[in-house]
């Protein structure tokens, strides 16, 4: 039986290099993520009170 090569580190290094090079995309300030989460929770709660299931 042949010895198993340990290629996990090399595979992970390739993924890390791929994601580090990725510079495109939408940048959202963490403040707005929290604000939108709270706003969504408030809207859902209000709709649940107004229109109970």
N, C-alpha and C positions, 0 to 999 in steps of 0.2 A: 504494500500500500504506500503510495507516494505521500511525502510530507505536505501538509497544508501550508501554503504561503499566507502570511499575515498581510493582507492588502487593505485592511480597514483604514489604516492611517492615511495611506495614499489616496484612497477614495474620498475620505473626509477632507483632505487637504485640497483636492480639486473642487469640491463643493464650496469650501470656504473662499477659495480664490474666485470662483464664479460669482458668489454673492457680494464679495467685496468690490468687484469691478462694476457691479450694477449701480449706476448713479442716477438713473431716470426714475420718475415716479412722482406722485403727489406728496408733498411734504405738508403734514398737518401738525399744528402746534398741539401738544398734549392737553393744554387748557381747553381747546375747542372739542376735543374728543370727550372730555369729562362733561362739558356743558351740554353737548348733544345727547349724551347718555342720560343725564338728569332730565333734560327736556323731554326726551322720549318716554322716560318712566312717568313723568307728570302727565303727559298727554294720554298715555295708556290708562293710567289710574283714573283720570277724569272721564274718559270714555267708558270705563268699566262701571263707574258710579252712575253715569247718565243712562247707560244701556246695559243693565245687568243681564247676564246670560241665562 
